[in-house]
Amino acid sequence: SINGTTSTSTSPTNTYGLYAIPPTNTNSTIMSPSGYIQSRELAHSSSDQYFTTLVDGRPYLPNLTVDATDDASIAKVAMVTIILSAYISISKVNEDVCDKLYFEAEKGATFRILNVESIDWDEIIQAPMQQLTCVKVTGGITNALFRVSGFQQIIPSISSALSKILSFTVGTDTPPSSSSIDIHKLIIFDSILIRIFGAEGMINRDIETSTYAALCNADIAHQYLGRFSNGRIEGWLEGFQPLTFVDLNDECTSLEIAKEMARLHCLFEVPEGELKDHHGMEVGLWDQLSGWMEQALGYEEFRTEGDTERVKKLELDKIGKEVKGIIESFTAPPEDEKNDKSKSGIVFCHNDLLAANIMRDPATNKIQLIDFEYGGTNYAAFDMANHFNEHAGGTSVEENGHPDYTLFPELERQQKFCLEYVKTLKRLESMKTNGEKEVVIDNAQVHDEAMSLLAQVKEFILVNHLYWGLWAVNQAAEEGCEEFDYITYATNRFKEYYLRKAEWEKERA
């Protein structure tokens, strides 16, 4: 049963554990968003809720839908996914298992069908899932999050389930502990995170999940364990805690965030294939911004008459002119190629680094970024501008759309952040080129590049207000404002945009 609430979390990388072993099959390592689409098309012809395919190297159950109000439904998907994940991990080092694990898929398919159709899942999971505990996680407004705990106490049940699956697929009763992987080294955690998707229509979940899998494979994000119809299963960061606004304004913590941002920007490369074709090196920000603007203008009515009247006061036609002007200023051909803002610092960005999406282990001060669902190719300066704006908050249920812009970082703090970011970036770039050799940093060059970056950040602070303001308007139309006041949030973001724009224009005059 749901016993209360706790804070958002996911889990650090380990030597052992599910998917710690490099995949031996290329079909499981190629990032293929289309595999999810093809799996759903095939699943429509099956009445089996446990129909499973392998996409991005993890199990996908397109027919299994989780009810966020039913802890038994949440525990069921957790149990099935962990058993399947363990089975897949075992197959990677056991050829007998691997050869019989999958049915043949159609030629050209970007997924594999797991041979589990004869398994009586209800019989296997019914007893052990009763011992799992589901706790609702607070802090997210886009998704419904749950922590499922108790896996250590049911390892014997998981081992027994794996033996039964092996007897169906391999034709042997040999328990999984006799394979070259010990079940105790696979299930090294006690908790996992269940993410039930929200923001329907706002996020392409096939692209997002495939990208998340790639980030996990690159050791940037942590464990992706599997996906079901309306959500995903991830690892749990044991001992980690989400940052608070007080933490963001702590200088030591701020510098650690700068280092982790540099690590993401420098070390993650989008894999070749479908993901590369989607993300590419072309920034999607301007298409997203104009698309959200068009979407916002298209709503004639919102969930309530009061919401409709409040949106009218936002003067979206006026906002549309601001969006058009700012896009033109960034994408217009420059008079001097050295000042071409459209090609400056393009990397893979998180795009949503608010306090709740940054986890820290108090014992080690290690920082872990989470929730990459808005991630994509973008300007590094946008990622940084977004992070600075998020110091003000406003996105928690308690704040209900009211950011506190007195918490926006002072200029000196912004400068220190940029300096640490550039310094770390140069070290990482040098290590990529020269290996683990000692790196000599030119402090004067670092300073110049950091100040140039900060100048770009100031412009993107304006873009960022428009971006999340429009996001909030569209969320209000799709989700309503009962649980979170998206219209109030949009109002405050647009208000701050005009204030910051006036300051920026005054500085340039």
ZAMARGU-4260 file (C-alpha; in steps of 0.2 Angstrom, whole numbers, plus 5000, padded with zeros to 4 digits):
<rodrens>
0) 5000/5000/5000 | 5005/5018/4998 | 5013/5022/5014 | 5018/5041/5012 | 5029/5052/5002
5) 5047/5053/4999 | 5059/5063/4988 | 5064/5060/4970 | 5078/5048/4967 | 5087/5036/4955
10) 5104/5025/4958 | 5122/5027/4955 | 5132/5016/4942 | 5139/5000/4949 | 5152/4987/4944
15) 5138/4973/4945 | 5120/4975/4942 | 5107/4974/4928 | 5114/4979/4911 | 5132/4981/4919
20) 5138/4968/4907 | 5141/4975/4889 | 5128/4968/4877 | 5135/4955/4865 | 5121/4957/4853
25) 5122/4972/4841 | 5103/4972/4840 | 5102/4977/4859 | 5114/4991/4857 | 5108/5001/4842
30) 5096/5015/4848 | 5080/5013/4839 | 5065/5023/4843 | 5056/5015/4829 | 5057/4999/4838
35) 5044/5005/4850 | 5032/5009/4836 | 5035/4992/4828 | 5032/4983/4844 | 5016/4992/4847
40) 5009/4988/4830 | 5013/4970/4833 | 5006/4970/4851 | 4989/4976/4844 | 4987/4958/4837
45) 4990/4950/4854 | 4978/4949/4869 | 4993/4945/4881 | 4996/4960/4892 | 5014/4953/4895
50) 5019/4953/4877 | 5037/4958/4877 | 5050/4964/4865 | 5068/4970/4867 | 5071/4988/4862
55) 5086/4998/4866 | 5092/4982/4875 | 5078/4983/4888 | 5061/4974/4889 | 5046/4984/4882
60) 5028/4978/4887 | 5017/4989/4876 | 5001/4980/4881 | 5004/4983/4900 | 4996/4999/4907
65) 4999/5004/4925 | 4985/5013/4935 | 4994/5026/4946 | 4980/5025/4959 | 4983/5006/4961
70) 4998/5000/4970 | 4996/4982/4965 | 4996/4988/4947 | 5013/4997/4950 | 5020/4982/4960
75) 5015/4971/4946 | 5025/4980/4932 | 5040/4982/4944 | 5040/4963/4947 | 5039/4958/4929
80) 5051/4970/4923 | 5065/4965/4935 | 5063/4947/4931 | 5064/4950/4913 | 5079/4962/4915
85) 5088/4948/4925 | 5084/4936/4912 | 5090/4947/4898 | 5106/4950/4908 | 5109/4931/4910
90) 5107/4928/4892 | 5121/4940/4887 | 5134/4928/4895 | 5124/4911/4892 | 5123/4906/4873
95) 5111/4892/4877 | 5099/4905/4885 | 5102/4918/4872 | 5099/4907/4857 | 5081/4903/4864
100) 5077/4919/4872 | 5069/4927/4856 | 5057/4923/4842 | 5062/4929/4825 | 5056/4946/4821
105) 5051/4952/4803 | 5066/4957/4792 | 5071/4975/4795 | 5063/4976/4813 | 5072/4986/4826
110) 5066/4975/4840 | 5066/4957/4845 | 5052/4947/4852 | 5055/4939/4869 | 5050/4920/4870
115) 5039/4922/4886 | 5022/4919/4879 | 5020/4902/4888 | 5024/4909/4905 | 5010/4911/4918
120) 5015/4927/4925 | 5001/4929/4937 | 5006/4913/4946 | 5025/4918/4946 | 5023/4936/4953
125) 5007/4935/4963 | 5015/4930/4980 | 5031/4940/4979 | 5024/4956/4973 | 5013/4957/4989
130) 5030/4960/4999 | 5034/4975/4988 | 5030/4992/4995 | 5025/5007/4984 | 5027/5025/4990
135) 5022/5040/4980 | 5037/5052/4976 | 5034/5070/4977 | 5042/5084/4967 | 5037/5080/4949
140) 5023/5090/4940 | 5025/5081/4923 | 5025/5063/4928 | 5018/5052/4942 | 5033/5044/4951
145) 5033/5030/4963 | 5047/5021/4973 | 5045/5002/4974 | 5055/4994/4987 | 5058/4976/4995
150) 5068/4967/4981 | 5081/4961/4992 | 5069/4951/5003 | 5061/4942/4987 | 5078/4937/4978
155) 5073/4919/4981 | 5057/4922/4973 | 5065/4930/4958 | 5078/4916/4957 | 5063/4904/4957
160) 5054/4913/4943 | 5070/4914/4932 | 5071/4895/4934 | 5053/4893/4928 | 5056/4904/4913
165) 5072/4894/4909 | 5063/4878/4910 | 5050/4885/4897 | 5063/4893/4885 | 5079/4882/4887
170) 5071/4866/4892 | 5081/4865/4908 | 5078/4867/4927 | 5095/4874/4930 | 5093/4888/4942
175) 5101/4905/4936 | 5113/4905/4950 | 5123/4891/4941 | 5126/4903/4926 | 5141/4914/4926
180) 5131/4928/4934 | 5125/4926/4952 | 5107/4933/4955 | 5113/4942/4970 | 5125/4952/4959
185) 5111/4956/4948 | 5099/4962/4960 | 5110/4973/4970 | 5097/4986/4974 | 5081/4986/4985
190) 5071/5000/4976 | 5067/5005/4959 | 5058/5021/4952 | 5042/5019/4942 | 5038/5034/4930
195) 5021/5035/4924 | 5021/5047/4909 | 5012/5064/4909 | 5013/5079/4896 | 5004/5068/4883
200) 5008/5075/4866 | 5021/5087/4872 | 5035/5074/4872 | 5039/5061/4860 | 5041/5046/4872
205) 5049/5035/4859 | 5063/5047/4855 | 5065/5052/4874 | 5066/5034/4880 | 5079/5029/4867
210) 5089/5044/4871 | 5088/5040/4889 | 5094/5023/4886 | 5109/5030/4876 | 5113/5042/4891
215) 5113/5027/4903 | 5124/5017/4891 | 5136/5032/4891 | 5136/5033/4910 | 5129/5050/4910
220) 5111/5045/4916 | 5108/5030/4927 | 5099/5014/4925 | 5085/5012/4912 | 5077/4995/4916
225) 5062/4994/4905 | 5047/5002/4898 | 5028/4998/4898 | 5013/5006/4889 | 5012/5022/4899
230) 5028/5023/4908 | 5046/5017/4912 | 5056/5009/4925 | 5072/5017/4931 | 5085/5014/4945
235) 5084/5022/4962 | 5098/5033/4968 | 5100/5026/4986 | 5105/5039/4998 | 5104/5053/4985
240) 5093/5068/4988 | 5086/5082/4976 | 5094/5099/4978 | 5084/5113/4986 | 5085/5132/4982
245) 5097/5134/4996 | 5108/5121/4989 | 5108/5130/4972 | 5115/5145/4980 | 5129/5136/4989
250) 5145/5140/4980 | 5153/5123/4982 | 5137/5114/4976 | 5135/5127/4961 | 5153/5123/4955
255) 5150/5104/4956 | 5134/5107/4945 | 5145/5117/4933 | 5157/5102/4931 | 5143/5090/4928
260) 5135/5101/4915 | 5152/5102/4906 | 5153/5083/4907 | 5136/5081/4899 | 5140/5093/4885
265) 5157/5086/4882 | 5156/5068/4884 | 5139/5063/4877 | 5138/5060/4859 | 5121/5055/4851
270) 5123/5037/4844 | 5123/5035/4825 | 5107/5029/4817 | 5089/5035/4821 | 5094/5045/4836
275) 5107/5054/4826 | 5095/5058/4812 | 5083/5065/4825 | 5094/5075/4836 | 5108/5079/4823
280) 5118/5094/4825 | 5104/5106/4821 | 5096/5115/4835 | 5078/5111/4838 | 5074/5125/4850
285) 5067/5137/4837 | 5056/5125/4829 | 5050/5120/4846 | 5047/5138/4851 | 5037/5142/4836
290) 5028/5126/4837 | 5023/5129/4855 | 5018/5147/4850 | 5007/5141/4836 | 4999/5127/4848
295) 4996/5140/4861 | 4987/5152/4849 | 4976/5138/4843 | 4967/5135/4859 | 4950/5144/4859
300) 4945/5138/4876 | 4953/5131/4891 | 4947/5119/4905 | 4937/5132/4914 | 4930/5149/4909
305) 4941/5157/4922 | 4956/5149/4914 | 4951/5155/4897 | 4949/5173/4903 | 4966/5172/4912
310) 4975/5166/4896 | 4967/5181/4887 | 4976/5192/4899 | 4993/5185/4893 | 4991/5193/4876
315) 4998/5179/4867 | 4997/5189/4850 | 5010/5200/4858 | 5020/5186/4865 | 5020/5179/4847
320) 5028/5195/4840 | 5042/5193/4854 | 5045/5175/4849 | 5046/5179/4830 | 5058/5194/4834
325) 5070/5183/4845 | 5070/5169/4833 | 5075/5181/4819 | 5089/5189/4829 | 5097/5172/4832
330) 5095/5164/4815 | 5097/5179/4803 | 5114/5178/4793 | 5127/5188/4803 | 5137/5202/4796
335) 5152/5194/4803 | 5154/5175/4803 | 5164/5177/4820 | 5147/5183/4828 | 5136/5169/4821
340) 5126/5165/4836 | 5116/5152/4827 | 5131/5140/4827 | 5139/5144/4844 | 5141/5131/4857
345) 5129/5117/4850 | 5129/5102/4861 | 5117/5089/4869 | 5109/5098/4883 | 5098/5093/4897
350) 5087/5109/4895 | 5078/5107/4912 | 5091/5108/4926 | 5080/5114/4940 | 5084/5109/4958
355) 5073/5094/4958 | 5082/5087/4943 | 5099/5088/4952 | 5103/5074/4964 | 5117/5074/4977
360) 5124/5061/4988 | 5127/5070/5005 | 5141/5058/5010 | 5152/5061/4994 | 5144/5077/4987
365) 5143/5068/4970 | 5131/5076/4958 | 5119/5066/4947 | 5108/5074/4934 | 5091/5065/4931
370) 5075/5068/4921 | 5082/5071/4903 | 5065/5071/4895 | 5067/5088/4888 | 5085/5084/4883
375) 5091/5087/4865 | 5103/5096/4854 | 5104/5114/4859 | 5115/5129/4864 | 5126/5126/4879
380) 5121/5144/4884 | 5103/5140/4884 | 5106/5125/4896 | 5115/5137/4908 | 5102/5151/4906
385) 5089/5139/4910 | 5098/5133/4926 | 5100/5151/4932 | 5082/5154/4929 | 5077/5139/4939
390) 5085/5146/4954 | 5069/5155/4957 | 5059/5139/4957 | 5040/5140/4955 | 5037/5123/4948
395) 5033/5113/4964 | 5015/5110/4970 | 5018/5120/4985 | 5025/5135/4975 | 5010/5133/4962
400) 5018/5143/4949 | 5025/5157/4959 | 5044/5159/4956 | 5055/5170/4968 | 5066/5179/4956
405) 5076/5187/4971 | 5084/5170/4971 | 5091/5173/4954 | 5110/5171/4955 | 5120/5187/4957
410) 5133/5192/4943 | 5148/5186/4953 | 5140/5168/4955 | 5136/5167/4937 | 5154/5172/4932
415) 5161/5158/4944 | 5149/5145/4937 | 5154/5150/4919 | 5173/5149/4924 | 5171/5132/4932
420) 5161/5126/4917 | 5174/5132/4904 | 5189/5125/4914 | 5181/5108/4916 | 5176/5108/4898
425) 5194/5111/4892 | 5201/5097/4904 | 5188/5085/4897 | 5192/5089/4879 | 5210/5088/4882
430) 5208/5071/4890 | 5197/5065/4875 | 5212/5070/4864 | 5227/5066/4874 | 5221/5053/4887
435) 5224/5054/4905 | 5239/5066/4904 | 5241/5081/4915 | 5232/5096/4907 | 5239/5113/4908
440) 5225/5126/4908 | 5227/5144/4901 | 5218/5154/4914 | 5217/5170/4903 | 5209/5160/4889
445) 5197/5152/4901 | 5192/5169/4908 | 5189/5176/4890 | 5179/5161/4885 | 5169/5161/4901
450) 5164/5180/4899 | 5160/5177/4881 | 5149/5162/4886 | 5140/5173/4900 | 5136/5186/4887
455) 5127/5173/4877 | 5118/5166/4893 | 5111/5183/4896 | 5102/5183/4879 | 5096/5165/4882
460) 5088/5170/4898 | 5075/5179/4888 | 5072/5165/4876 | 5071/5153/4891 | 5057/5163/4899
465) 5047/5162/4883 | 5050/5144/4881 | 5043/5138/4898 | 5030/5151/4898 | 5023/5144/4882
470) 5025/5126/4888 | 5015/5131/4903 | 5001/5138/4893 | 5000/5122/4883 | 5000/5112/4899
475) 4986/5122/4905 | 4976/5117/4890 | 4980/5099/4890 | 4981/5095/4909 | 4971/5109/4917
480) 4976/5119/4932 | 4968/5109/4946 | 4984/5101/4952 | 4996/5114/4947 | 4992/5132/4941
485) 5001/5132/4924 | 4993/5149/4920 | 5000/5158/4935 | 5017/5150/4930 | 5016/5157/4912
490) 5010/5174/4919 | 5026/5175/4930 | 5038/5169/4916 | 5031/5181/4903 | 5032/5195/4916
495) 5050/5191/4920 | 5054/5191/4902 | 5048/5209/4899 | 5058/5214/4915 | 5074/5206/4909
500) 5072/5212/4891 | 5071/5230/4897 | 5087/5227/4908 | 5096/5219/4893 | 5091/5233/4881
505) 5097/5246/4894 | 5114/5237/4895 | 5116/5237/4876 | 5111/5255/4874
</rodrens>
